[in-house]
Amino acid sequence: MSTPAVRPFKLPWRPGLAAAAISGLLVAADQAAKTLVQGSMTLHESIPIVPSVSLTYTRNPGAAFSLLADADPAFRSWFFLLISAVALTLVTMFLRRVERGDWWTLSALSLILGGAVGNLLDRVRYGEVIDFIDLYLGRYHWPVFNVADSGITVGMLMLLGQVLLQRRPDVRQAADS
């Protein structure tokens, strides 16, 4: 008597649902963490977690690395809302073009989308972004960031890694043909 062949489980390709789930989970985690930090810490308070990592409650009116933090608040608000709208539109367009079964790209773009939405919610509600993850070595600190920033960074690194590791035809072989 033979045993039936076991077919590997394969996830159905539902890119819209998957993108919404990944992005939604990131936004939920980001907003929950920010709410927890806001409710339990005072602005600029810092709580060491492990060596070289602290929770430090800050607010960033600028972009990454406090870019444009000193710009006119009215300009800054409209500028970042416009940039966010353009970024969300582009990421959504790219998501719609992801090839069937390309979970890596779908996940990367979904993390970027969720991070952008998480920070956009802060900008709309507060006019600035709540940051709280403080990484440092001695007195040298990386700019404080949040869960949304982490999603954007991981998503970008996933896309960069994919591009750098893609197999390309050997240029010399193509030239010799």
C-alpha positions in Angstrom: 0.0 0.0 0.0 1.5 3.3 -1.0 1.2 6.5 1.0 -0.3 9.5 -0.7 2.2 12.2 -1.8 2.3 15.1 0.6 2.1 18.4 -1.3 3.9 21.3 0.4 1.6 24.0 1.7 1.6 27.1 -0.6 0.1 30.4 0.5 -2.5 31.7 -1.9 -1.4 34.9 -3.8 -3.5 37.7 -2.3 -1.2 40.7 -2.6 -3.7 43.3 -1.5 -4.7 41.4 1.6 -1.0 40.5 2.5 0.1 44.1 2.0 -2.7 45.4 4.1 -1.9 42.9 6.9 1.8 43.6 6.9 1.4 47.3 6.7 -1.5 47.3 9.2 0.5 45.3 11.8 3.4 47.7 11.5 1.2 50.7 11.9 -0.6 49.1 14.9 2.8 48.2 16.6 4.2 51.7 15.9 1.1 53.6 17.2 0.8 51.3 20.2 4.5 51.8 21.1 4.2 55.6 20.7 1.0 55.7 22.8 2.8 53.7 25.5 5.8 56.0 25.5 3.7 59.1 25.5 1.6 57.8 28.4 4.4 56.6 30.6 7.3 59.0 29.9 7.9 62.7 30.0 9.4 64.4 27.0 13.2 63.9 26.8 13.1 61.3 29.6 15.4 58.4 28.9 15.2 54.8 30.3 18.2 52.5 29.8 17.0 49.1 28.6 20.3 47.2 27.9 23.8 48.5 27.2 23.8 50.9 24.3 19.9 50.9 24.0 17.6 53.3 25.8 14.0 54.4 25.4 14.2 58.2 25.0 11.0 60.1 24.3 11.6 62.8 21.7 9.6 64.6 19.1 11.0 65.3 15.7 9.5 68.1 13.7 11.8 67.3 10.8 12.5 64.3 8.6 15.2 61.6 9.0 18.1 62.9 11.0 16.0 66.0 11.9 16.2 67.3 8.3 14.3 70.6 8.0 13.6 70.6 11.8 14.4 74.4 11.9 12.3 75.3 8.8 9.1 77.4 9.1 6.5 75.1 10.7 3.8 75.9 8.1 6.2 75.1 5.2 7.4 72.0 7.0 3.9 70.7 7.6 2.8 71.1 4.0 6.1 69.9 2.6 6.1 66.6 4.6 2.4 66.0 3.9 3.0 66.4 0.2 6.1 64.2 0.3 4.2 61.6 2.3 1.3 61.6 -0.2 3.7 61.2 -3.1 5.6 58.4 -1.3 2.4 56.5 -0.4 1.2 56.8 -4.0 4.4 55.5 -5.4 4.7 52.6 -3.0 1.1 51.7 -3.7 1.7 51.8 -7.5 4.8 49.5 -7.0 2.8 47.1 -4.8 0.2 46.7 -7.6 3.0 45.7 -10.0 4.6 43.0 -7.8 4.9 39.8 -9.7 2.8 36.8 -8.7 4.5 34.9 -5.9 7.2 37.6 -5.1 6.6 37.7 -1.4 10.0 39.3 -0.7 9.2 42.4 -2.7 5.6 42.5 -1.4 6.8 42.3 2.2 9.5 45.0 1.6 7.1 47.4 0.0 4.4 46.7 2.7 6.9 47.6 5.5 7.8 50.8 3.7 4.1 51.6 3.3 3.3 50.8 6.9 6.2 52.9 8.2 5.2 55.9 6.0 1.6 55.6 7.3 2.7 55.4 10.9 4.8 58.6 10.7 2.1 60.3 8.6 -0.4 59.7 11.4 1.9 61.5 13.8 2.5 64.4 11.5 -1.3 64.8 11.0 -2.1 64.5 14.7 0.9 66.3 16.3 2.7 68.2 13.5 5.8 66.1 14.3 6.9 62.5 14.7 7.3 60.7 18.1 10.7 58.9 18.4 11.9 56.8 21.2 14.5 54.2 20.3 17.9 55.5 21.2 21.0 53.5 20.1 24.4 54.6 21.2 28.0 53.6 21.9 29.5 55.6 24.7 28.6 59.2 24.0 28.0 58.6 20.3 24.2 58.4 19.6 22.4 57.4 16.5 19.5 59.7 15.8 16.5 58.5 17.9 13.9 56.7 15.8 10.7 54.7 16.1 9.0 51.4 14.9 7.7 53.1 11.7 11.3 54.2 10.8 12.5 50.6 11.4 9.9 49.3 9.0 10.9 51.8 6.3 14.6 50.9 6.9 14.1 47.1 6.9 11.9 47.4 3.8 14.5 49.5 2.0 17.3 47.2 3.0 15.3 44.2 1.7 14.9 45.9 -1.7 18.5 47.0 -1.8 19.6 43.4 -1.0 17.3 42.0 -3.6 18.8 44.4 -6.3 22.4 43.7 -5.3 22.0 39.9 -5.1 20.0 39.5 -8.3 21.6 37.3 -10.9 22.6 39.2 -13.9 23.9 37.9 -17.2 27.6 38.1 -17.5 28.2 41.4 -19.4 31.4 40.0 -21.0 29.5 37.0 -22.3 26.8 39.2 -23.8 29.4 41.4 -25.5 31.2 38.4 -27.0 28.0 37.0 -28.5 
